Amino acid sequence: MERLIKISGISGGNNRPWCADRVGERKLAASWCALVLSVALAFPARAQAPLTPEQTERASRLLDETAPGERLGCDIEPRKPLLDFTFRFTAAFIIRCPWKEFGGKESTALILARVTPEGRAPVLLTSMYHLRAMPPALLAGNNIRKLKTEVDASGAFAVGAGRYLVEVLVQDNRNRICRKRWRIKAGGRELAKVPVVLEANSVAPLRVNLWEGTAGGGKGLRLTVLLHAAPVNPRTFKLRAWDQALLLDFLSSLLQQIPCQSVRLVAFNLEQQREIFRQDRFDPSGFGKLQQSFHDLELGTVSAQVLKQHQGKAELLAGLANQELIGPQPADAVIFLGPSSRVDQKIPREMMKARETSAPQFFYFEYIPPWLRGREFPDSIAYLTRARDGTVAKIHSPGELAQAIQKMLRQVKPGTEEKVPGRPPADAFPPKPAPKVSDHYEM
C-alpha cells in the first residue's frame, strides 16, 4: 500500500508520527503510541511496508476492538483490483473526509489496512499523514461549517490471484475512528495472457520494480522520455496512489525493455501547464525524486492565472518537443508516455520548430484503461506526435506495451547524426501566409 493520503485544494502536509498526550484516552493508547512512533522511524516517510510481528499484534488489537467510540465522519470507497504494468494486481480504496470534520485545526491521521488472503494469514500495512491547520481567515465566524472542501486520501497494495478480505481503519489524533471491510477477487481472463508475478493468495506493498540503469560502453539508444504525470481517469484531477504507482511502473517497464546508453526524463502536467521534474542523466536514483514530484503535485488546484492561458497547454507540449531538436546530438527516440489526456486541442503550426536532422523519431505510448476501450479519441499529445511524423501506440495492457516497444526497436537504431550547418530541415513546413492566432495545424 503506497503512501495513502493525498490532500487536494488545501495547503497539503507532511508525514510525521503522532503521540499527543490526549491519545492516552484510549485503552491501547500507550502501546499504540509506541507502535506508531516505531513504524514512522522504521519505514520511509511516503512508503508502506508490512509490520513486524510485535507491531502486527498491537495493530490487530486496534482493528479487532469492538468497544464503541466517537466516529470520524469519513467514507471509504473500495476499488476493484486491476492488473498493472509489472504484472501484479493492484487493489485500492479512496478515503474522503469533509474538511470541517477536523475543525480547521492541525490534525494527524493513522491508516491501517489488513488484507487477509483466503486460507492464509493476514498482512497489515500502515501509513500516517499530517494535516496542516487552515488559515485564520477561513476559521473566522462560521466559515468552517460552510466549507465543502474534502480531505482526500487514496491507498493501494498488490495482490496475486485469489480472494481476499480487506479491512481499513482510519484514526485521527482525537481518537475518532472510521472503518470498513469488504471482499475482493483478483484474477480472470488476464491469467491466461500474462505471467502474474505474485503467487496466488499473497499480499505485498506496492513497490516499483526499479530499472537497473543504462547499458555500459556507449551501447543502446539515446532516449528521451516525456512523462505525462496525470491520473488514469481523464475525468479526474487528483493523482491517486495507484496513479502514481502506475506511472512509475509504466516508466520502469519501458526502460527495462529498451537497451539505452543514456536517458533524459522530463515529467510534466498539462492541467497545471508546467514541467514538474527533469533529469538529463536519469538513473535508478531518480525514481525517488520523481515520486516526490508526484507527491508535491496538487492536481486538485489550478491557479486562475493558468486557466487564463488558453494556449498554455499547446505551448508546453510544443516547447517540450522543440527542445529535443535543439541539441547538437539529438536523442534517437523521444517517447511521450502516460495516460490519455482530456486535452484535445491541436498544436498551432507556428509553435512547431522545423527540424535540422532526421533525428529524433517521436513516439507516444498512450495508456488507455480497459473501461475506455472503444471510446478513444486523439488527444493533444497524439496530434503533436503525428505532426512530427511519429507513431502513436494505444496501450491497454502490459502485453500491448511489450509489443509496442518491439515495434519501436525495429524502427529506431542508435545513431551519431549531428546537426550540419546549412542542411535543409528534414520536415520543414512549406511557406504560407502569416497565420491568425486562432489557426491550428491540421492533420
N, C-alpha and C positions, 0 to 999 in steps of 0.2 A: 504494500500500500504506500504509494508515494506521498509526499507532502500533502496534507489533507485540506488545509484551509486556504482559500483564495478570497481576498476582500475586494469587492468591486464598488466603485462610486464613493469610497471613503479613503482616507489618507493611507491605509494599509498598515502593516505592522511587522514585527519581527518575532521569531520563535524564542521563547525563553521558559524555563521551569517556573512553576508557581507553588509556593508553600507558605501562603499568608497565614497569620495567626487564626483568622476566622475559619480556616479549613478544619480546625480542630473540633468543630461542632459535630462532625460525623463520627460514628463508631470506629471506622477504619482510617481516620484522618492521619494519625501519627505514622503508621506503617505505609499508608498510601503516599504520604508526602515524601518519604524516603525513596519510594519506588519511582515517583515522578522525577525526582532530582537525579537519581542514578541513571534513569533512561535518558534524560536530557544530556548528561555528561558522557554517556557511553556511545551515543549514536550521532551522526551528522545532523545538523540543525534542520535540514529540509529533506530528510530521507526517512524511510521506515525500515524497521528490522524486527524479526521475532524477538520476544523477550527471553531472558534466562529462565530456568525452571523456578527459581525463587520469585522472580518478578511475575511470572505467569500465575503462580499460586495466589499472589496478592491481587492481581488484576481479575482473576476468575472470581474471587470472593466479592468484588465490587459488581461484576456482571451478574452474579447469581443472587445478589442481595434482593430480597423481596419487600423489605420494610418500606412503607410509603414515605415519600419525601416531596419537597417542593419541585414542581415540574418546570423545566426550561422549555419555553414555547417555541420549539423548532420542529421542522418537518424533515424527515429523512426519506429520500426517494431512491429506490433501488434501480439499477440499470442492468440490462441483460449482458452476459459475457459475450465478448467479440474476439475473434482471432486477430492478433496483432502481427507486426512485421518481423518479430523474432519467433513466430510460430508458437506463441503462448496464447491462452485465453485470458483476456483482461476483464475482470468483474469490477463493478464500480457503483458508486452511490453519490448523491448530492444532499447536502445539508443546508437548509435555509432557515435563518432566524431573523425576525424583524429587529432592526437596529434599536428600536425603542425598548426591546426586551432587556437591554443592558443599561438603560437609563442614560446613555451617552457617556458612561464612566469607563475608565480604563478597566479592561477585563481580560481574562485568560480562559481558554477552553482546552480541555483534555478530550481526546477522541480515542476510544478503544474499538477495535474490530476483532471479533472472534469468529474464525472460519473453521467449521468442522466438516471434513470430508466424510462421506458415507463409509462407516466401518473403520474409521481411523481417529486418532487423537486430534483435538483442536489445535489451531495455531493462532496466537494472539499477535496483533500489530497495533502500534500506538503512534500518536502524534500530538503535538501541542501547538497552540498559536496565541500570540499576544495581540490584543486589540487595543489600539490607542484611544484615548479619550477624545470626544468630539470638541470642536472649538466652542468657547464660551458663548459666542453669539447664537449658536444653534441650540444651546441649552436654556436660553432666556425664555421666560414665560412658559407657555405650553407648547413650544415648538417641537419638543421631543415627542410629544404624544401624537402630533400630526405627521411626523416623519414616516415615510413609506419605504425608505431605503432598507435593503436586506443585507445581512451578513451572509455571504455566500461561500459554502465550503464544498470541496469535492474530494473523494477518495477513491483509490483503485488498488487492486492487488492481482497477482497472477495465479491461475489455477490450471490444472490439467483436466482432461476429460473426466466427467463424473458428476455426481450430485453433492450439494453442499448446503449446510445450514449456516447462514450469516447473521451475526448479532452485532449491532453497532450501538455504542453508548457515547453520549456527549455530556460532559460535566463541566460547569463553569466554576470559577473560584468563589461563588456564593453557594456551592454545593447543590445547585439545581441540576436536574438530570432529564435528558431526553433519550429514549431508547427505541429500537425497532429490531425485529427479527424477521427473516424471510428465507426462502429456499431458492437455490439456483441450480440450473443444469447446464453444463458446458459440453459441447460436442455436437456431432451431427454429420452433415454431408462433408464438412471440412476434413474430417478424419481420413477419408478415402483419398484426398487430394494432396495433403501436405504432411510432412513429418513433424508432429507436435512434439516440442522439446521437453515439456514437463510430463512426467508419468501420470497415469490416471489417478484421481483422488489425491492430489497433492497441492499444496499451497506454498506460494513464495512471494516475497515483496517484489515490487516492480523495480528491477534494476536493469539498466541498459547493458546489453552485451557489447562492450566497447570495441571499437575498431582499434587495431594494434598499431596503426601508423603507416606511413608511406613506405614504398619499396626502396631499397638502397641502390646505390650505383647508378643513379640517374635513369632508371628504367621506369616504364609506365607512362601514363598520361599526365600532362599538366591540366589540372581540373579546377574549375571554379564552381562552387555550389551556392546558389542564391536561394536561401531557405525562407519560404513564406510562413512566418510564425503566426498562424491563425487557427481558430478552432475547426474541428472536423465538420461540425454542423454549420453551414454558411448562414443560418438564421440567428446564430448567437454571437455575442461579442466576447464572452468570457473564455479564457484559456484554461480549461479544466485540467485536473491532474492527469486524466487519461489522454487529453490532447497533447500535453507536454510529453508524456511517455511515448505516444505515437510518433511525434516529430523526432524525438531523439532516436527511437528505434528505426524509423524510416531512414534517417541520415546514416546511422551506423550500418544498417543493412546495405545501403547503397555503397558506402565506402569499402566495406568488406568484399564486395563483389567486383570492384573496379581496381585493377592494378594502377597505382598512382605514384609518380615521382614527386608531386607537390599538390597541395590542396589549399585553395583560398576559400574561406567560408564567410558569407555575408548573410545575416538574418535581418528580415525587415517585416513590417506590418503595414498593410495597405490602409486599414481603417485609421491608424494613427499617422499615416503618411510619413513614416520615418524608418531609418535604419536603426536597429537595436543592438546589433553585435557585428563585429568584423575581426577576423584574424587572418592575415595574409599567409602565414605559415601554420595552417591548422594542424594540430596534433592531438593525441588522445586526451591530454590535459585540458584541452579547450572545451570538452563536453561539460565540465563543471561550470565554467564561465558562461557557456551558452545557456545552461539550465538556470543559472542565476538571472540572466537577462529575461528568461521566461517568467520567473517569479516577480520580477520588478515591472513587468508589462501589465499595466492596469487597463485591460481591454474594455472594461465597462465604462471608462471615462474618456471621451474625446473632446478636446477643447473646442470652444466656439470658433476660435481663430482657424483651426484646422478645417472645420466644416465650411468656412467661407472660401476655402481654396478649392474651387471646383475642378481645376486641372491638377491638383496636387498629387493624386494617385498616378495619373499618367506621367507626370514629371518624375516621380520617384522611380517608376519602372523603366522609363526611357533612360534616366540617368544611370541606373544600375547596369543596364545593357551597354550604354555608351562607354562607361568606364572600362569595360572589357575589351574595347577596341583601341585604347589609347596606348597601352604599354608597348615597349619595344619588342617584347616576346610574349605575344598573347597566349592564353590558355588554348589547349587543343579542343576542349569542350567546356561549355557553360551550361549547367543544368539548373533550371528552376525546379524546386522541389517543395511540395506541400499540398495542402487541401485545396480543392476548388474554391474560388473566390466568388462572392456575390457581386463584385465589381466587374462590370462587363463593358465599360467604355473602350472604344478603340483608341489607339495611340495616335495623336496628331502627327502628320507627316513631318512637320517642321522640327519636331523634337528628336527625330531619328538621325543619328550621325552616320555618315557614309563610311563604308569600310575602306581600309587601305591594304588589307591582306584577306586571303580567303579564310583564315582562322580568326576566331574560334567558330566551331559549329555549336548551334544552340539547340537545347532540348528542354522539354517541360514534362516532368513526371508528375502528373496531376492525380492526387489521390481523391477518389470519389467513393464515399461509403456505400455499402451494398444497398441500403434502402433508397438511394438516389439513382440507382441504375435505371437507365431508360429515360431519365429526366435530366439529361446532360446538355448544357449549352456552353458555347465558348465564353471564357472569361477574359479579362484584360491581359493576363499573362499568356494565354493561348494566342490572342491576337498579336501580341508583341513577338512571341516565338515564331509564328508563321511569317511575320513581317521580316524577320531575319532569316527566312528560308530554313527555319528549324523544324523539328519534329515534336509533335505533341503525343504523348502516350498516356492513355487513361488507365489508371491503376485502381483496381478494386480489391486486390488480394496480394499476398506475398508472392504467389506464383507468377502473377502478371508483372510484378516488379522485376523478378529474375529474368523473365522473357524480354522485357523492355531493355534491360541492361545488356543482355547478349546481343540484341539488335544494334544497340548503340556502339558496342565494341567492334562490331563488324564494319561500321561506317567510319569510325574515328581511329586514326593511327597516330602515335607520337610524332610530332613534327618539330622542326627547328626554324620554321619560316619566320623571318623578321621583316619589319617594315622597310621598304625600299623607297627612298625619296624619288618622287616623280612617277611612281607606278600608279596607273589609274585605279580608282576604287573598284573592288570586285563586284559590288552590287549597288553602285551609286544610282540614285534616283534620277530620271531624266529631267531636264529643265522644265519648269512650269511657272505660271504666274504666282506672285506672292499670295499665299493662301489667306483667307479670312481666319479670324481667331477661332471660329466655330468649325472650320474644316477638319475632317479626320481622315486618316489614311485608310482607304477602303481595301478590304481583302478580296 
